[in-house]
């Protein structure tokens, strides 16, 4: 039977803006997030009207709604971006349609490249991104001109001067096509940046046009006409794009960054309030509500946008000489990310409490096992009762009665010292006989700490809902009282938290006559309560850091110094230094993230493992003493190192692109095939090959499909527009603008940049090229109609050329060093599991014993961020693997999605444990005694978790089925809990006997004896007793007073390991669905 809801009184809270203490009524709920939509803005079906008048009214209503939506879209960032891009394209097409602009570009063909560059580097971006785009475009065109110049010089030297035409062709193909385009592919993969990929396409267009299409290289004649025209095209295209970007609805990345920071701060305040509200009410539904989902999704979108704006704002700040402002802006962004991580830890702690209370309410009847003094606490039966610590019978335990906020509570009523009837304080007093279930402990905790917790949350939420970030250049208007108010609120909360936990553990002490099973329930629920309160305190500490970073930003903004230190390039050159670590537990399989933007794909198996596998034969072989033995050993290792370098993914990809481009372009240099290459416009096929060739097979498949579909649609628009306009320049320009508007809508508003871009590229190379033929450009175009272009033939040639390039790209990606995305995903997931296992094996609590002088964490700086970023990159590979087609079936996208979701929750547990150890402070004598006493069990638990991670990694990597003998983490965890309970029981007995002898206080000698107990370090740094020292230490522990709060650290560790064990079990079940499970009857030898 569920208890009636209780009312939670308001406590004293600090008004952030004034620092005033008040008891005014407030709520943590955000009802507006759950509000229904406005029906007045919905489309009404015409069939709903019964009469003609009603149908006409519905039609008018729908017209008005659609007009409002169109106007709202026009004023939205995506709508404005689409319009800006279409205007830029219209102006860029004037390079072909407007005679003065066409004359400026010269008599040669290729004027449509102006529009092509405007498509690639469109103006729907911030000013910072535009600076980056222009810089990349300049570098790309200059590189293409450099390769083109060298190729013509090589052709002149070997073809004309030395009369070795075949050799000149071979050199041009191998060095400038294979090497030049291969380097473009390597840069594209290495940086893995969308703008860099676009720049790679621009560079490819220039190289392919000069080297394979123009006759200069083939005839051995050096000419600079194409180079000059290319520079003019670049100047015109970048000028048009930049002017449109800066003059029509300009967008500042600095403004966008501040706006996203404000939105992220508000979303965090809402999430904090709703998590605390759900915890206080005891209702898990609050964290599954649409309001919380909306706030969480809002923050997630803001986070990605905030990081993007931060990267783009760097160029604006550096251009303006405000490097210091950028660094402080980035520090604020990092602080907001840490607040979000603390929110994740807070939610994890709340979910842990919900799971415990759910087991209390719905657990099976397994809690009636009462341990006698002779009961083996490590027995499976007793272990299961402890692990389910909350699996006590629902017939004995009532469900938790949720606690509501008092809606009609006033401060004058709170000041009345007379307790109200049925108040939580009166009902859950320590002397009350109602403390029969673990849920009673939770209600007692909420009654004592709930008001203070609610007050602290409300104070911090109010601060987060008032972000001080103004526009760049304007003062950062942070309230001076915020830091003092937060400090006062934390002080009130700390005082109430200490009193609540002290009363809570005193209450548990009064119930020592309960069975050990029920007592375990009480203690674990109490530990979960303490864990949540500690997580909230950790969030408050991060809030203080957040306010400090804002204060630094305000100071730098007020100084308003402009330095331009980034121009001093020589000061930024640093020699790399590497530190080798021989401890396998300290091995970094995933490199920590050192900068905000790091978009490289997961490498998979790390170099340290590959190098070890390659040299193990020489390491174990006997050392030869002759000179020949030394030469063989040194030569073999040198060759292995060289081939290892060539086997790197980025090097292989560059070689693959170079080989494919050379084989395709050789038809342009063979006399028998050159006419066919020119007739079918093979240069556009070679460009399609460069665009389609991606790092993974899945990405190549997706790009190839988008390229082919876009080309077909672009060719169709060419035929339609040419038929409508009959080749008229004005009509073609207007119709081209309409096509560009639709394509940019797909690119900017729908987010499918590749598909929209390919539509316009296909349109450019057919429609604009066909019109340029009518202007008598210098081109060998008789096969396509000359000054009377045959539009059907032109469009057909482009479609065939593009299709051939797509097919060639897919063949090369599949045959030459294929890199399936599913294989890279599996390798990356396996390495992530290995890294997580190694980190946990260090011992989250052992670090506290090794570094007792200062608070520290078992995770090194940057490891948490590195694993989070690595997991996000694995999601990208998972999406790419979905587009791979293999005979054995499609990629199990949904199953691996559930595995990644469970892995993310495990990473949250890692972070929660890191917060516990990092902010714990110095250990008390009782905590040291507990850690030394449980060292062996903790070492076993860390090793067991590492072992399970390694087993899962091996199964994922090899695609082998699991066995039914995977060791259980929960069994070792139960042993740890049993050891804690045995310690408590023996310690209570010793203290009772000491009190009978007149001494039960803590003595310095007793604490020293505990610390000097004979022990040996285990492999993970924990300390385990040996021989009879365990019994000796246990007896000497009677001299140390262990208080109830000393148990909280180990219980928090047990809670987090329980959550980690649960996620490992989820991953194990999903892997079993994928690869099956082996039992003892399986026959493997065939």
C-alpha positions, -999 to +999 in steps of 0.1 A: +000+000+000+014+034-010+016+060+017-003+093+012+018+121-003+036+142+022+043+179+018+078+192+017+083+224+034+104+252+020+137+260+036+158+291+039+172+300+005+195+327-008+182+352-033+212+352-058+209+389-068+208+404-033+222+377-010+191+380+012+179+350+031+142+342+026+116+316+031+093+327+003+074+300-016+090+287-048+088+256-070+113+236-089+089+226-117+087+241-152+051+235-163+056+256-194+078+229-209+049+205-208+024+229-222+004+219-253+009+235-286-013+263-301-041+248-321-046+281-339-013+275-358-022+241-372-034+232-406-071+223-408-082+196-433-107+209-458-127+177-453-137+189-418-159+216-431-195+205-437-206+235-457-190+254-485-185+284-462-167+263-436-144+249-462-136+283-476-128+295-440-106+265-435-088+273-467-083+309-457-071+298-423-046+274-439-034+301-462-028+325-433-010+298-413+013+289-442+020+326-449+030+331-413+052+300-414+068+312-446+075+346-431+089+331-399+112+308-421+123+338-441+135+355-409+151+324-394+188+317-398+182+288-422+158+309-443+182+338-445+211+315-453+192+299-482+183+333-496+219+346-492+233+315-510+209+318-539+218+355-543+255+346-543+250+319-569+231+344-591+259+369-589+285+342-595+267+329-626+272+364-641+307+353-647+292+333-676+260+353-685+273+389-682+297+398-710+320+422-691+325+396-664+331+369-689+356+391-708+375+397-675+380+360-671+395+356-706+386+337-737+391+302-723+363+280-711+358+271-674+340+303-664+313+282-646+339+274-620+330+308-604+296+295-596+310+262-585+333+278-559+303+299-547+285+266-542+313+250-523+321+281-502+286+295-498+279+325-477+255+309-453+281+309-425+295+331-399+321+357-405+347+335-388+338+305-409+340+328-440+375+338-431+384+301-427+367+292-460+385+320-480+418+309-465+412+273-475+401+283-510+432+304-515+454+275-503+436+250-525+438+271-557+475+280-551+483+243-546+465+235-578+484+262-596+517+249-582+510+214-593+499+226-627+530+248-632+553+219-623+535+195-646+539+219-675+575+225-667+581+187-666+564+183-699+584+210-716+617+197-702+613+160-710+588+162-739+600+192-759+637+197-749+648+161-743+622+146-767+611+119-743+574+122-745+565+089-730+588+096-700+572+130-695+537+115-696+548+088-670+564+114-647+533+137-649+510+107-642+530+093-613+542+125-596+516+152-603+484+131-607+492+102-584+513+122-559+494+155-562+459+141-559+471+115-534+484+143-511+450+160-515+433+128-503+457+124-474+451+160-462+413+154-466+414+123-444+440+136-419+421+168-410+386+154-415+371+188-417+341+196-439+357+228-452+390+211-458+371+184-478+355+212-499+389+227-504+402+194-515+375+192-542+385+227-554+421+218-556+412+186-575+392+206-601+422+228-608+447+200-610+425+178-632+416+206-655+452+218-661+469+184-663+444+162-681+421+185-700+443+213-713+467+207-742+497+224-727+509+194-708+503+170-737+520+192-763+549+202-741+541+239-742+543+262-712+514+287-709+501+308-681+467+316-695+449+289-674+468+299-643+459+335-646+423+326-654+421+304-623+434+332-601+408+355-615+381+329-610+392+326-574+392+363-569+357+368-583+342+339-565+356+347-530+348+384-534+312+376-543+307+351-515+324+374-489+305+405-498+272+386-497+282+371-463+291+404-447+265+427-463+233+407-464+222+396-429+257+392-415+262+365-389+289+367-362+302+336-346+311+356-315+274+366-312+263+331-319+287+317-293+274+340-266+238+331-275+245+294-274+262+299-241+231+316-227+208+289-240+230+262-226+231+279-192+193+281-191+189+245-202+212+233-174+192+253-149+160+236-160+176+201-160+191+207-125+157+217-111+139+188-127+164+162-115+163+175-080+125+177-081+123+141-092+147+130-065+128+148-038+094+135-050+108+099-053+092+097-088+114+084-116+087+096-141+100+132-136+132+122-154+113+105-182+088+133-188+086+153-220+097+184-201+131+168-191+135+152-225+129+186-241+154+204-218+180+176-224+176+176-262+178+214-262+211+213-243+225+186-265+218+207-296+232+238-279+263+219-270+272+209-305+263+244-318+283+260-290+315+240-298+310+249-335+306+286-327+336+285-304+358+271-332+345+296-358+347+326-333+384+319-330+390+333-365+370+364-357+387+370-323+421+365-338+414+387-368+404+415-343+434+409-321+413+396-291+430+363-284+426+367-247+388+371-250+387+340-271+406+320-245+383+331-217+352+324-239+366+289-245+372+285-207+336+293-201+325+268-227+347+241-210+332+251-176+296+247-190+306+212-203+319+203-169+286+215-154+268+192-179+290+163-168+281+170-132+244+170-142+250+136-157+266+124-125+236+139-105+212+121-128+231+088-124+229+092-086+192+098-088+187+068-111+206+047-086+183+057-058+152+050-080+165+015-088+171+008-051+136+019-041+121+001-071+137-032-059+124-025-024+089-021-037+089-049-063+116-074-051+109-110-046+105-127-012+142-133-007+148-110+022+138-133+051+172-148+054+186-139+088+223-144+093+234-160+125+268-154+141+280-185+124+266-176+089+292-175+062+289-140+048+305-151+016+281-179+008+260-176-024+228-174-005+239-146+018+257-129-011+225-128-031+206-113-002+232-086+002+235-078-035+197-075-038+201-056-006+169-043-016+152-074-028+132-076+004+097-088+002+070-064-009+047-080+016+069-065+044+079-033+028+056-006+017+064+015-014+078+049-010+053+076-006+064+105-029+068+139-013+052+169-029+061+205-026+037+223-004+017+246-027+001+268-001+030+272+022+039+306+035+069+318+053+049+329+083+036+294+086+071+280+084+082+301+113+056+285+135+075+260+157+045+238+162+048+207+141+020+201+117+000+169+118+014+142+095+045+163+088+076+143+078+095+155+108+069+142+132+063+110+114+099+101+108+116+110+141+145+089+151+127+075+181+097+066+160+088+029+155+079+036+118+115+030+106+108-005+094+117-002+057+146+013+037+120+036+021+115+051+056+152+060+056+148+078+023+118+097+037+137+106+068+166+119+047+143+140+025+125+153+056+158+165+071+178+176+040+150+181+014+143+218+022+180+227+022+186+207-010+156+223-027+169+257-016+204+252-029+191+239-062+167+269-066+196+293-059+218+277-085+190+274-110+182+311-107+218+319-114+219+297-144+186+312-157+203+347-156+234+342-178+255+373-179+268+369-215+261+399-236+272+407-271+310+407-277+325+440-268+298+448-243+305+445-206+298+411-190+271+421-165+275+395-138+259+403-105+287+408-079+265+392-053+263+358-071+295+344-057+287+354-022+252+341-025+264+308-038+289+305-010+262+312+016+239+287+000+266+260+000+273+268+036+237+264+046+235+232+026+267+218+041+254+224+076+221+208+069+238+179+050+261+172+079+232+172+104+210+151+082+236+124+076+245+124+113+209+119+123+204+094+095+233+072+107+223+076+143+189+063+134+205+033+117+227+027+148+195+026+170+182-004+149+211-028+154+186-054+165+174-058+129+185-087+108+217-081+088+197-084+055+173-056+065+202-036+080+220-039+046+190-024+030+190+005+053+227+012+049+227+010+011+197+033+008+214+057+032+246+055+011+226+063-020+211+093-003+246+105+007+258+099-028+232+121-044+237+148-018+275+146-025+269+148-063+248+179-057+276+194-037+300+186-066+278+205-089+278+234-066+316+234-066+316+234-104+292+263-102+318+283-082+344+275-109+319+286-135+314+319-118+352+324-115+356+318-153+329+344-160+346+368-137+379+363-156+360+369-189+346+401-175+381+413-165+395+406-199+366+423-216+370+454-196+407+457-205+398+454-242+434+448-253+443+440-289+475+421-294+476+400-326+502+377-310+492+349-334+512+366-361+544+358-342+546+324-357+581+317-344+568+318-308+544+290-314+569+264-326+574+238-300+596+206-302+575+175-294+584+155-264+572+120-256+571+103-222+571+065-222+551+047-195+560+011-187+530+005-164+503-012-185+476+003-164+489+037-172+489+030-209+468+054-230+452+035-258+431+065-264+450+098-265+436+125-243+419+154-261+441+184-259+420+208-280+384+216-286+384+205-322+397+170-328+378+152-355+401+124-365+384+090-369+392+064-342+425+047-351+414+013-338+442-009-326+469+015-311+504+017-324+518+003-291+500-030-297+510-032-333+546-025-326+547-051-299+532-077-322+558-069-349+589-071-327+580-099-303+599-124-325+631-105-324+627-097-287+625-133-277+650-146-302+686-152-289+709-123-296+735-132-323+771-121-318+782-120-354+781-089-375+757-106-399+732-112-371+733-075-361+729-064-398+699-088-403+683-077-370+687-040-377+677-042-414+646-063-405+635-038-378+641-009-401+621-024-429+593-033-405+592+002-392+590+016-428+562-008-438+544+000-405+545+036-416+530+027-450+503+006-433+489+036-414+453+044-424+460+079-436+491+068-456+471+039-472+443+062-481+465+087-498+483+059-517+449+045-527+436+078-540+469+083-559+468+049-575+431+052-585+436+087-599+467+076-619+450+046-634+419+067-644+439+096-658+463+075-679+436+073-706+441+111-711+478+104-720+475+073-742+472+085-778+446+059-787+423+066-757+427+104-754+399+112-780+375+090-760+385+106-727+380+141-742+347+132-759+331+118-728+346+145-706+366+122-685+378+150-663+345+152-646+346+114-640+381+119-623+366+146-602+338+124-591+363+097-582+381+122-559+348+132-543+335+097-538+367+082-525+362+083-487+380+068-458+355+040-452+335+019-476+302+030-460+310+067-465+320+060-501+287+043-507+267+071-492+286+098-511+284+079-544+246+075-541+242+112-533+265+121-562+247+100-587+212+111-577+222+147-576+238+145-611+206+130-625+184+157-610+208+184-621+208+171-657+170+170-657+169+207-645+193+215-673+171+200-700+139+217-686+155+252-682+172+251-716+139+241-732+121+269-714+147+296-720+159+285-755+194+296-745+185+332-734+209+345-708+184+364-687+159+335-686+187+310-678+200+332-650+165+334-634+158+297-638+192+289-625+185+310-594+153+290-589+173+257-591+199+271-568+173+282-543+159+246-541+194+231-539+205+255-511+173+247-493+183+211-492+219+220-482+212+247-455+177+240-442+175+202-445+212+197-437+220+174-467+249+194-480+263+167-503+231+161-522+222+197-528+258+205-538+259+177-564+226+190-580+242+224-586+275+210-597+258+189-624+237+219-634+268+242-637+289+219-658+260+215-683+239+246-684+265+273-677+290+254-699+265+252-727+259+289-727+296+297-726+299+277-759+276+301-776+301+329-767+328+313-789+352+303-761+385+286-769+375+249-765+375+218-786+337+215-784+327+206-820+314+172-808+288+189-786+276+215-811+301+243-809+283+277-809+250+258-812+253+235-783+234+202-782+221+203-747+210+166-747+245+155-756+262+178-731+240+166-702+244+129-713+282+132-715+283+146-679+260+119-665+281+091-681+313+107-669+301+112-634+287+076-633+320+062-645+339+081-618+315+069-591+318+033-602+356+036-603+357+052-569+336+024-554+358-002-571+390+013-557+376+017-522+365-019-522+396-036-539+426-015-527+431-017-489+394-015-481+385+001-448+350-011-439+334+012-414+320-018-395+355-031-390+368+003-378+338+005-355+345-029-339+382-021-335+374+012-319+347-002-296+371-030-285+399-005-278+375+017-258+365-013-236+402-022-231+409+014-221+380+015-197+391-018-181+427-005-177+415+027-161+392+009-136+420-016-127+440+013-112+416+012-083+393+042-078+398+041-041+434+029-040+444+062-053+432+078-021+455+056+000+485+063-023+479+101-023+465+108+011+480+143+012+458+158-015+425+150-033+431+133-066+413+111-091+420+077-105+415+092-140+443+113-155+435+148-169+419+146-203+410+109-202+373+114-195+370+139-223+390+116-246+368+086-240+336+108-244+349+121-277+360+087-288+325+073-281+310+102-302+334+093-331+323+057-329+287+068-334+299+084-367+314+052-378+282+033-368+262+056-391+287+050-419+286+013-414+248+014-420+255+022-456+278-008-462+263-037-481+278-071-476+266-106-486+264-117-449+237-091-443+232-055-432+250-040-403+232-045-370+226-008-365+200-009-337+218-036-317+251-016-317+231+015-309+219-001-276+255-012-269+267+023-274+239+037-251+250+013-224+286+022-229+277+059-225+260+051-192+291+032-181+312+063-189+289+084-168+295+059-139+333+064-145+328+101-142+306+098-111+333+077-094+360+102-104+340+130-088+338+110-056+375+104-053+386+138-066+365+158-042+366+135-012+396+151+006+418+134+032+408+101+045+397+097+081+412+071+103+380+050+100+380+053+062+416+042+061+408+012+083+379+002+060+400+006+029+429-015+043+404-041+056+387-045+022+418-041+000+418-077-012+381-076-022+385-043-040+415-056-059+395-086-069+366-064-080+388-041-101+405-071-117+371-088-124+357-056-141+389-053-161+386-089-171+350-086-182+358-055-203+386-075-219+364-105-227+337-082-242+364-064-263+377-097-276+343-109-285+334-077-304+368-076-321+368-112-333+331-117-336+334-148-315+305-160-293+307-157-256+308-186-232+284-193-204+313-190-179+319-153-180+328-143-144+302-123-126+310-089-112+281-090-088+296-121-069+328-102-061+308-071-052+287-092-028+320-104-012+330-068-008+297-060+009+300-090+030+335-080+041+321-046+050+293-061+071+318-085+088+340-055+096+311-037+111+300-067+131+335-074+145+341-037+151+309-033+170+318-063+191+353-049+198+339-015+207+313-030+230+340-050+248+362-019+249+334+001+264+329-025+291+366-021+299+363+016+300+380+026+267+364+029+233+378+061+220+401+065+191+438+066+199+467+078+179+485+046+186+456+026+174+454+045+141+491+041+137+488+003+142+462+002+115+484+020+091+514-002+100+495-034+095+515-059+075+504-056+039+515-062+004+505-041-026+484-058-052+487-053-090+463-023-090+478-005-062+454-016-035+469-031-003+460-066+006+469-083+038+488-115+038+490-146+060+475-141+094+478-103+092+441-101+083+431-114+117+457-093+135+445-061+117+409-069+124+416-072+161+436-040+161+407-021+144+390-021+177+413+008+187+399+030+159+365+046+161+347+041+128+317+064+125+288+058+102+298+084+076+331+065+072+311+038+055+297+062+029+328+061+006+328+024+003+290+022-002+292+049-030+319+027-046+297-003-043+268+016-058+288+028-088+303-007-094+268-021-092+257+003-119+287-006-140+281-043-135+245-038-147+257-020-179+283-047-186+255-073-183+234-054-208+263-053-233+269-090-227+233-099-236+235-077-267+267-094-278+251-128-272+223-118-295+248-110-322+273-139-320+255-165-298+268-183-267+288-214-263+281-240-237+299-271-226+283-293-253+295-272-282+317-291-307+344-268-322+370-293-335+360-302-371 
